[in-house]
Structure formats: C-alpha cells, structure tokens
C-alpha cells in the first residue's frame, strides 16, 4: 500500500471519529441476535421490508442530523422550544426506559453468545459482561477509547 493512500485513509478515519461508531450503533449485540433469529426463521421472506424501512430510517437520521447541525443543540433542547417541559420530560423519560431495556437486551445477547463459545451459564456470562462494562466505563477515560478508534 502506498504511503499517500494510507495517509488519506487515516485522515478519513480521523474525520469520521466517533461518528463512525454512532452511525453503526444499531448493530449492537441485541440487534445482531434479532437479525440472526429473524433470518433463521424467515430466510429472505422479509427482505422486501427493506424497500420501505431503509428510506424511512435514512430520512429520520438525516432530519435529526440537519436539526442538530443548524441549531447547535440536540433534539430534546429543540423540542423544549416547541412543547411544554412536562411533555419533553416525559419523552426523555420514555427514551431512558427504552435505552435501559436495550442495554439489558444487549447484555443478554452478549451472555448468550458467550455461553455458545465457553459453555458457561448464560446468567453468569451476562452478569460478567455487565460488571466488565461498568468497570470499563468507570475507570477507563474516554480519551483512551478515542485513541483506539483513530
């Protein structure tokens, strides 16, 4: 590989940074487990839904990105300008609950995958992954993660 090509690819990776991870955020353990189960049960039978869901998903992501870029604040701050604080607080609360359930599903999928690899009980693996994730979040600074992403 030529040096110029390698430097350009490194520069592109630096420009993307955490945005690359954010863009791939839906490919989390629970998503992969769901895709695997759906694929095993339905095969290509549900592939037609991509024609409808992908453009809708892209439009929502694009509109959210434009709103954030143009206003300089997130969706919750923008909604607070239009809706009463109680409505925004309720929506943020629902998002918190949904994210909590999603993290639980991610940990469960990681535990199930760990069980397939090691044979250790799935509950033990799930608790182990939860503890490891918690320890890493508490004691490893973000800059160290960011340096691994670059």
C-alpha positions as CSV (number, residue, x, y, z in Angstrom):
1,X,0.0,0.0,0.0
2,X,1.4,3.4,-1.0
3,X,2.1,5.9,1.8
4,X,-0.2,8.6,0.3
5,X,-3.1,6.1,0.1
6,X,-2.5,5.1,3.7
7,X,-2.3,8.7,4.9
8,X,-5.6,9.5,3.2
9,X,-7.3,6.6,4.8
10,X,-6.0,7.6,8.2
11,X,-7.2,11.2,7.6
12,X,-10.6,9.9,6.6
13,X,-10.8,7.8,9.8
14,X,-9.9,10.8,11.9
15,X,-12.6,12.9,10.3
16,X,-15.2,10.3,11.0
17,X,-14.1,9.6,14.6
18,X,-16.9,8.7,17.0
19,X,-19.4,9.5,14.2
20,X,-18.5,6.2,12.6
21,X,-19.4,4.3,15.7
22,X,-22.5,6.3,16.2
23,X,-23.6,5.5,12.6
24,X,-23.1,1.8,13.2
25,X,-24.8,2.0,16.6
26,X,-27.8,-0.1,15.6
27,X,-25.5,-3.1,15.0
28,X,-25.4,-3.9,18.7
29,X,-25.5,-7.4,20.2
30,X,-29.3,-7.4,20.7
31,X,-29.7,-6.2,17.1
32,X,-27.4,-8.9,15.7
33,X,-29.2,-11.6,17.8
34,X,-32.6,-10.3,16.5
35,X,-31.3,-10.3,12.9
36,X,-29.9,-13.8,13.3
37,X,-33.2,-15.2,14.7
38,X,-35.3,-13.4,12.0
39,X,-33.0,-14.7,9.3
40,X,-33.1,-18.2,10.6
41,X,-36.9,-18.2,10.9
42,X,-37.9,-16.2,7.8
43,X,-35.0,-16.5,5.4
44,X,-35.2,-13.9,2.7
45,X,-39.0,-13.7,3.2
46,X,-38.8,-10.3,5.0
47,X,-36.2,-8.8,2.7
48,X,-38.9,-6.8,0.9
49,X,-39.4,-4.6,4.0
50,X,-36.0,-3.0,3.3
51,X,-37.7,-1.2,0.4
52,X,-39.9,0.6,2.9
53,X,-37.9,0.8,6.1
54,X,-34.5,1.9,4.8
55,X,-35.6,5.1,3.2
56,X,-37.7,6.0,6.3
57,X,-34.8,5.3,8.6
58,X,-32.4,7.3,6.5
59,X,-34.9,10.2,6.4
60,X,-35.3,10.3,10.2
61,X,-31.5,10.2,10.7
62,X,-30.9,12.9,8.1
63,X,-33.6,15.2,9.5
64,X,-32.2,14.7,13.0
65,X,-28.7,15.5,11.8
66,X,-29.8,18.7,10.0
67,X,-31.7,19.9,13.1
68,X,-28.6,19.4,15.2
69,X,-26.3,20.9,12.7
70,X,-28.4,24.0,12.1
71,X,-29.4,24.7,15.7
72,X,-26.3,23.5,17.5
73,X,-28.3,21.6,20.1
74,X,-29.9,18.2,20.4
75,X,-33.5,17.1,19.7
76,X,-34.6,17.5,23.4
77,X,-33.4,21.1,23.5
78,X,-35.2,21.8,20.2
79,X,-38.4,20.1,21.4
80,X,-38.3,22.2,24.6
81,X,-38.8,25.3,22.5
82,X,-42.0,23.9,21.0
83,X,-43.6,21.8,23.7
84,X,-44.2,22.2,27.4
85,X,-41.4,21.0,29.7
86,X,-43.6,18.2,31.1
87,X,-44.1,16.7,27.6
88,X,-40.3,16.9,26.8
89,X,-39.5,15.4,30.2
90,X,-42.0,12.5,29.5
91,X,-40.4,11.9,26.1
92,X,-36.9,11.9,27.6
93,X,-38.1,9.5,30.3
94,X,-39.5,7.1,27.7
95,X,-36.2,7.3,25.9
96,X,-34.4,6.5,29.1
97,X,-36.6,3.4,29.7
98,X,-36.2,2.3,26.1
99,X,-32.4,2.6,26.3
100,X,-32.3,0.8,29.6
101,X,-34.2,-2.1,28.1
102,X,-32.0,-2.1,25.0
103,X,-28.8,-2.3,27.2
104,X,-30.4,-5.2,29.1
105,X,-31.1,-6.9,25.7
106,X,-27.5,-6.2,24.6
107,X,-26.0,-7.7,27.8
108,X,-28.3,-10.7,27.5
109,X,-27.3,-11.3,23.8
110,X,-23.6,-11.0,24.8
111,X,-24.2,-13.5,27.6
112,X,-25.9,-15.9,25.2
113,X,-23.1,-15.6,22.7
114,X,-20.5,-16.1,25.5
115,X,-22.4,-19.3,26.5
116,X,-22.1,-20.6,23.0
117,X,-18.4,-20.0,23.0
118,X,-17.4,-21.0,26.5
119,X,-20.3,-23.2,27.8
120,X,-20.5,-21.1,31.0
121,X,-24.0,-20.4,32.3
122,X,-25.7,-17.5,30.4
123,X,-26.7,-15.7,33.5
124,X,-23.2,-15.8,34.8
125,X,-21.9,-14.5,31.5
126,X,-24.4,-11.7,31.4
127,X,-23.6,-10.5,34.9
128,X,-19.9,-10.8,34.0
129,X,-20.3,-8.6,30.9
130,X,-22.4,-6.1,32.8
131,X,-19.7,-5.9,35.5
132,X,-16.9,-5.6,33.0
133,X,-18.7,-2.9,31.1
134,X,-19.4,-1.0,34.2
135,X,-15.8,-1.2,35.4
136,X,-14.5,0.0,32.0
137,X,-16.9,2.9,31.9
138,X,-16.0,4.0,35.4
139,X,-12.2,3.6,35.2
140,X,-11.1,3.9,31.6
141,X,-11.3,7.5,30.3
142,X,-12.9,8.3,27.0
143,X,-9.7,9.6,25.6
144,X,-8.2,6.1,25.8
145,X,-11.2,4.7,23.8
146,X,-10.9,7.6,21.3
147,X,-7.3,6.8,20.7
148,X,-8.2,3.2,19.9
149,X,-10.8,4.4,17.4
150,X,-8.4,6.6,15.4
